[in-house]
Amino acid sequence: MDWRRLAEAMLDYVFGVGVSEALDGREVRVECSKKTGRVKHIYVDGKLFATLRPDGGLALTIHGAQLLLNSKAFRENCVTVSEEAEEAARAGRSIFAKHVIKAGRRIRPGSEVAVLNKRGELLAVGKAVLSARMMKVFECGVAVKVRAGNA
């Protein structure tokens, strides 16, 4: 099986067509479960890029999100936050809806997102709790559960 093509297909499915182009010219390695044979982890250039979630989604690492940020299609999976929330995001704390300035069109509850500041720098990665539209409208409540901050 061509693991690279599988990893690219998964990226395009989860984050949007064209996102996998960020892997061009890079070494991609896939680690599978010895018991089930299912994909567990994706490594790019020797570093953990993403972990396959039980629901079929991908849980990105900071390294993975950093590589994908150059893709215009991936920006539709990003949340931009105010300056007040930058420190919380870097520390790995949840992002509240009142701090969301912009949210990409592809964001749905449960989808994987990258958290950015106004300058487009990566602050954290996590899982959306609200849809993009709800993030912009709501004034209270958690918008993103941050899994890892970029300290």
Backbone torsions as a table, in degrees:
resi	resn	phi	psi	omega
1	MET	NA	141.7	178.3
2	ASP	-87.2	97.6	-175.2
3	TRP	-65.8	-32.9	179.6
4	ARG	-62.3	-47.1	-179.8
5	ARG	-63.9	-36.0	177.0
6	LEU	-63.4	-46.3	179.2
7	ALA	-61.8	-41.7	179.1
8	GLU	-64.7	-41.2	179.2
9	ALA	-64.2	-39.9	178.5
10	MET	-63.6	-43.3	179.2
11	LEU	-61.7	-46.1	-179.5
12	ASP	-65.1	-34.9	179.3
13	TYR	-68.9	-46.5	-174.7
14	VAL	-76.6	-41.8	-171.4
15	PHE	-109.4	-9.4	179.4
16	GLY	118.7	147.4	-177.6
17	VAL	-60.3	132.2	178.3
18	GLY	101.1	-14.8	-178.8
19	VAL	-64.4	-34.1	-176.9
20	SER	-65.6	-15.0	178.5
21	GLU	-62.3	-18.8	177.5
22	ALA	-65.6	-18.5	-179.8
23	LEU	-89.2	-5.7	-179.3
24	ASP	-56.1	130.1	178.2
25	GLY	79.2	8.3	-179.7
26	ARG	-113.3	153.9	178.3
27	GLU	-81.7	124.2	-179.7
28	VAL	-116.7	129.9	177.8
29	ARG	-131.0	137.7	-179.2
30	VAL	-114.9	133.5	176.9
31	GLU	-107.4	128.9	-178.5
32	CYS	-111.4	158.0	175.5
33	SER	-70.0	135.1	179.0
34	LYS	-70.6	-30.0	-178.8
35	LYS	-79.0	-49.2	-172.4
36	THR	-101.4	-20.5	-177.1
37	GLY	79.8	2.9	179.8
38	ARG	-79.7	152.8	177.6
39	VAL	-65.7	131.7	177.5
40	LYS	-109.7	-49.4	-174.9
41	HIS	-135.2	150.1	173.1
42	ILE	-120.1	127.8	178.4
43	TYR	-112.1	138.0	175.8
44	VAL	-126.0	125.6	-177.4
45	ASP	54.4	36.6	175.7
46	GLY	81.5	-1.8	179.9
47	LYS	-112.6	146.7	178.6
48	LEU	-61.4	124.0	-177.0
49	PHE	-100.2	-46.7	-178.2
50	ALA	-160.4	157.3	175.0
51	THR	-117.5	137.3	178.3
52	LEU	-77.1	125.9	178.7
53	ARG	-82.0	157.3	179.3
54	PRO	-59.0	-27.0	-179.8
55	ASP	-84.4	3.3	178.7
56	GLY	96.3	-7.8	177.8
57	GLY	-79.9	175.1	177.8
58	LEU	-114.2	133.6	174.2
59	ALA	-100.5	105.4	-177.5
60	LEU	-73.4	149.9	168.9
61	THR	-94.2	172.6	175.6
62	ILE	-59.1	-43.1	178.2
63	HIS	-58.2	-44.5	-179.2
64	GLY	-63.7	-46.2	-179.9
65	ALA	-64.6	-38.0	179.8
66	GLN	-61.5	-40.8	178.7
67	LEU	-66.7	-35.7	-176.1
68	LEU	-82.6	-14.5	-176.4
69	LEU	-60.2	-24.9	179.8
70	ASN	-73.9	-13.1	-179.5
71	SER	-84.3	126.2	178.9
72	LYS	-63.1	-37.5	179.9
73	ALA	-64.2	-35.1	-179.5
74	PHE	-68.3	-27.8	-179.9
75	ARG	-60.4	-20.1	176.9
76	GLU	-74.7	-4.1	177.8
77	ASN	-112.3	19.2	-175.4
78	CYS	-113.5	151.1	176.8
79	VAL	-118.2	127.3	176.7
80	THR	-100.4	131.5	-175.9
81	VAL	-117.4	162.1	179.3
82	SER	-72.2	166.9	-179.9
83	GLU	-61.5	-32.5	-179.5
84	GLU	-63.1	-28.1	-176.1
85	ALA	-93.9	-6.4	-176.9
86	GLU	-58.6	-48.2	-177.3
87	GLU	-63.1	-41.3	179.1
88	ALA	-63.2	-42.0	179.9
89	ALA	-64.3	-45.9	179.2
90	ARG	-61.6	-31.5	-179.2
91	ALA	-82.2	-5.4	178.1
92	GLY	88.1	18.1	179.3
93	ARG	-94.4	156.0	-177.3
94	SER	-62.1	152.8	179.5
95	ILE	-104.2	129.6	179.7
96	PHE	-90.9	151.2	-175.8
97	ALA	-57.1	-34.9	-177.3
98	LYS	-65.2	-17.4	179.9
99	HIS	-94.7	-4.5	-178.3
100	VAL	-79.5	123.7	178.2
101	ILE	-94.9	-41.9	-177.1
102	LYS	-145.8	143.3	177.4
103	ALA	-136.6	132.3	-178.7
104	GLY	-64.3	151.8	-175.7
105	ARG	-61.5	-29.6	-174.5
106	ARG	-82.5	-0.9	-175.6
107	ILE	-76.9	125.3	176.1
108	ARG	-126.7	160.6	175.1
109	PRO	-58.2	129.7	-179.6
110	GLY	92.4	-7.2	-179.1
111	SER	-82.0	156.0	-179.4
112	GLU	-78.7	132.9	-179.1
113	VAL	-134.7	155.7	170.9
114	ALA	-106.8	139.6	-180.0
115	VAL	-103.6	124.9	-177.0
116	LEU	-120.0	159.0	170.9
117	ASN	-93.8	-178.1	-177.5
118	LYS	-61.7	-26.4	-179.8
119	ARG	-85.0	-0.4	178.9
120	GLY	83.8	13.5	179.1
121	GLU	-84.2	141.5	-179.4
122	LEU	-73.2	125.4	178.7
123	LEU	-104.1	-38.1	-174.2
124	ALA	-166.6	170.3	171.3
125	VAL	-128.5	149.8	-179.6
126	GLY	-173.4	-163.6	-176.8
127	LYS	-117.3	131.5	178.8
128	ALA	-69.7	137.4	175.8
129	VAL	-98.8	-30.5	-178.9
130	LEU	-117.5	162.3	173.2
131	SER	-75.3	166.6	180.0
132	ALA	-57.6	-44.6	-178.5
133	ARG	-63.7	-42.9	-179.6
134	MET	-66.1	-35.3	178.5
135	MET	-60.3	-38.1	-177.7
136	LYS	-76.4	-30.5	-174.3
137	VAL	-89.0	-41.1	-175.5
138	PHE	-68.6	146.2	178.0
139	GLU	-107.1	-7.9	179.6
140	CYS	-144.6	164.1	178.6
141	GLY	98.4	160.5	-179.2
142	VAL	-77.6	131.0	177.3
143	ALA	-98.8	-39.1	-178.3
144	VAL	-137.0	128.2	171.4
145	LYS	-89.6	109.4	-176.5
146	VAL	-77.5	131.5	178.5
147	ARG	-94.9	-39.3	-178.8
148	ALA	-147.3	132.3	177.0
149	GLY	-96.3	155.6	179.9
150	ASN	-100.0	73.1	-174.8
151	ALA	-70.2	NA	NA
